[in-house]
Amino acid sequence: MPQPIPLGATPLAKLKGHLVTINDAHCHFFSEGFFGALARERAGSSTPDSVEAITGSLKWEAPGNLTTLADRWVAELNKHGVNRAALIASVPGDEDSVASAVAKYPDRFVGLFMLNPQQPDAADRCTRALTELGLHGLCIFPAMHRFALDSQQAARIFELAAIHNAKSVFVHCGMLSVGIRKKLGLPSRFDIRLGDPLALIPIASTYPDLTFVIPHFAAGFTREGLMAASLCPNIVFDTSSSNGWIKYHPGLTLTDVFRQALSILGPSQLMFGTDSSFFPRGWQRPIFEQQCAILRELGVEGDTQREIFSGTFERIYGA
């Protein structure tokens, strides 16, 4: 495993020159299975396009086989001095893809998988992923798959996550817009009313040993997310993506969001992420640099920055 990154070689050097290990809590593993699922959805009753045709229309690079994609992600992490990353299987049913990457590089990857609790095989898939496949956590998208967090189907999944000692349950809350679906002309019949972080409070209270991760500072539902996380210390924000939801809050800046989250929750409930996904773009260094600049502006250094960039990740997923 790489040693902590000397910050003189990274933008974090300006944060008082401390040594900080960088872990990324939010990366998508866009496998052939992922693109194949999108191709079948776009085709409907006709013959689906090939993976290469889909990626070509997006002007992205085809992922290659699972070994090739895992190797490329490790090379990308090495290039940018990133120690570990959580990889998300980004369509229901693609959990084997991330499992293969984790099996090959267990010291570099944490494996997460998307699950739709309403599918008939959801419970079996959840159990298999967390046991046989050795994955670390699951990701649910209430707005995308149109289910309530307090539904019977979701309750069963939370129960299984607790039984099988999942390291995390990632719950997408707030604004949801999936750029790849727009580019491919796929409908996005999302109901963001179902992504209210307040609905997590009774669930997180029921399962205090489960960690619930809300990405993107709750994506526009930040006030509600802060309320939920303030009441439930097992709710953690990840800081990933461009956080474009801020445009719906006139006058608010990402600096304001960091300041408020640090003031109310502290760094132990914040976890750095980028929302990196496809190639050739690869790991989103501009997200990293932006967040470094914000922490500099706020005077954040030492143990606080270490907690955000690596400590929370390691407490949840192991050092």
N, C-alpha and C positions, 0 to 999 in steps of 0.2 A: 504494500500500500504506500502511496506517495507520502512524503513528509509534509508538514504544514508549509504552505506557500510563503516564501520570503516576499514581503509586501513591496520591497523595492522594485520587484519585477511586475507589479500589477498596479492598477489605479488605487488600490487600498493603501499604497505607500503613503498617501497624503493623510491617512488617518493615524497620524502619530507614529508611523513606522512599526506598528505591532505585527507579530506573526499571527495570522488567522488562517484556519483551514476553511475552505469554501465547500459547502454541500448545497446541492440544488434540490429542493423538495418537490419540484413540479416540472417534469419533462414528459413529452408524449412519444411513445414508441410506435411510429407510423409504419407498421409492417405490411407485407403483401396481403395478409389477412384483412387488415384495416382497409386498404384501398380496394380489395376485392369486394368487401361488404358494401362500400360506397358505389362501386360499379354495378352491383346487382340491384341496389336500390334505385339508381338512376335509370337502369335498363327497364325495370318493371317486368313486363311479360316478354320483352325482346331479349336478344342475346346480349349479355353485358360486354362492355369494353374490356380490353386487357388492362392489367395494372399499368403497363407502360403507356397505354393510351390515356389513362386517367392522369397519371403524373405528367405526361407530356402536355396535356391541355392546361395543366396548372403551372407549367414551366418549372416543375420540381424534378428532382432526380428520383428514379425508381429505387426502392429500398434494397433490392437484392434479397438473397435468402436471409434467414434469421441470424446465421453466423456472421455473415457480411455486415448486417446492420448492427449487431452487438459490437463487433470489432470497430466499426466506424464511430460508434458512440464513445467507446473507450478512447480512441484516438482524439476525438473532439474534446473530451474532458481533459486529456493530457495537454492538448494544445493550449487550453485556457487556464490550466492550473486548478481545475476543479477536482476535488477529492472523490466525492460520491454523488450519485444522483438517484432520485426516485423516478422510475420509468413507469408510465401508465399505459396499459393496454387500452386503447382509446375507442373501442367499440365492443359492445357485449359479445361474448363468445370468443374473444381473441386472447384469452389469458395464457394459453400455451406459448404464445410468442414471447411475452415478457419473461415467462418462466424459463425459457431456454437461455435468455440473456443473463438472468440471475444465476442460473446453474453454471454458466461459463465464467462469470465474473462476480462471484458472491461478495467480494470485498469492495466492489465499485458500485453495484446496483442494488437498490431496494425495489421490489416488484409490487406494483399496484394494478388492479384490474377494474374495468368498468362493468357494472352490473345493473340490469333493469329488474327490480324486484317483482315486477308484474309478469315476467316470462315464466312459463310453467316449470322450467328446469332451473330457476334462479337459485333455489335452496341447494340443490345438488351441485351446481356450479360453484357456489360460494364455498361449500364444504370442501370440494375437491381442490379448489385454488388455494385455500388456506392450509390444507393438510398435505395432500399428495404432491401438489406443485410447489409448495414451499413459498408462496407469495405472502407479502407482509400486510397488505391492506386492500380495501375495496373502495371504489369510487361510485357514488350515486349522483344522479342528475334529476332531481324531482321535476324541474320545469321542462326539461327535454323529454322525459318519458311520461310525464303527466300523471304523477301519483303524489299523494299527500304523505308527508313525513310521519304522520300519525296513523297511516293506513295499516291494515293487518299484514299486508305483504311486506311492507317496510319493517314492521315490528319483528317479523320472523327473521329478517336479514340481520338486524341489530343483535338479536338473540344469538344467532349463529356466529357472528363476529366475536361476541363475548365468549361463547363456549370454546371457540377455536383460537382464542388469544390473538386476535388480529392486532397488529401494532397501531393501525389507524383506520378510521372511517372518514373518507374524504367526501364532503357534502357540498356540492355546488349550490350556492345561494345567490340571490340577486339577479342582476342583468346577465343574460346569456345570449351571446351572438357567436355563431360558429362560421368563421370566414370561409372555410373550405366548402361548406354546404352552399353558401351563396355563389361561390365561383363555379360550382358544378350544377347550379340551377336546381338544387334540392330544396324542398319546402322545409321550413323550420317552424313547426306548429308548437312553439314553446309557450308555456303558461308560467310566467315568472312569479305569479302570485303564490305558487307552490314552493318557492324558494325563500321563504321568510325565515331568517335565522332564529326568530323567537320560538318557532316550532321545535327547535332542537333542545330547548331548555329541559323539558320533562324527560327527554330521551337521554341526554347527557347526564342528568341527575340520576336516572335509573341505572346507568352503566358508568359509574365513576372511574373504573379502571380502563375504560376505552378512551382513546384520544380521538376527538373529532376535529378534522382539519377543514376550515372554511377558506377557500382560495380567494385571492384578489381583494382582501379586506372586506369580503362579503359583497363586492361588486355593486355598490350603490345602496345597499342595505347596511351601510357601515354603522349607523346609529344602533340599529337593531342587533347587529353582530356584536358590537361592543357591550350592549346590555347582556346578551346571552353569555359571552365569554367572561364578563365580569362576575356573573352569577355562577358560572361553571368553569373552574380552572382547567378542566380537561378539554376545553374548546380552544383551539389554536388557529390564528390567522396565518395563511401563507401570503407572501408579499408579491406574488408572481404577476406577470404580464405587463402590458403598457398601462393597465388600470384606466383605460379609456372611458370607463363609466363616470369618471370625475366630471365630464362635460355636462352631466345632468345636475350638477351642484354648482351653480354660478358662484365664482369667487373662491371655491375650494381648490387647494393644490395638494399634490401628493405629499409635500412637506408637511402640510397641516395634518394629513391623515396619519403619517408616521408619528408626529408629535403627540397627537391625541391618543393613538394606540399605545405608545410608550408610557404616556402619563397614566392611562387607566389600567392597562394590563401589565406593562413591563415587558422586557425582552423575552422572558420565558414562555410567553404565549404568542411570539412572533417567530416565523421561520422563513428564511430567504428562499425564493423560487423565481424562475424566469418564464415558465410556460414555453420553453423551447420545443420544437417539434420536427420540422422537415429540413431536408438538405436540398440545395447547398447552403442555405442560411445557417443551419447548425445551431450551436449554442448561442443564445442571445446575449452577447456581451454588452450591448448598449443598455439593457435592463439593469445589469449588474453595475455598470458605470453610473447610471442615473441614481440608483439607490445609494451607492457610495457617496455621491455628491450630496444627497439629501442628509445622510448621516453626518457628513462633515459640517454641513450648514447648521445642524442641530447640536454639534459638539459631542456627538456620540463616539466613544472610544473604548478601548480596553475590554473588560469583561462583557460589557453591554453589546458591543459589536460582535464579539466572539459568540455570544449566545444566539444572536440573530443569524449569523452566517453559518454556524455549525452546531452550537450547543443544544438548541432545541431539537434539531434533527437527530443528533446522537442520543439524546434522552429518549426520544420516541422510538427510534429504529435500532439503537445499540451503537456503541462506539466502534 
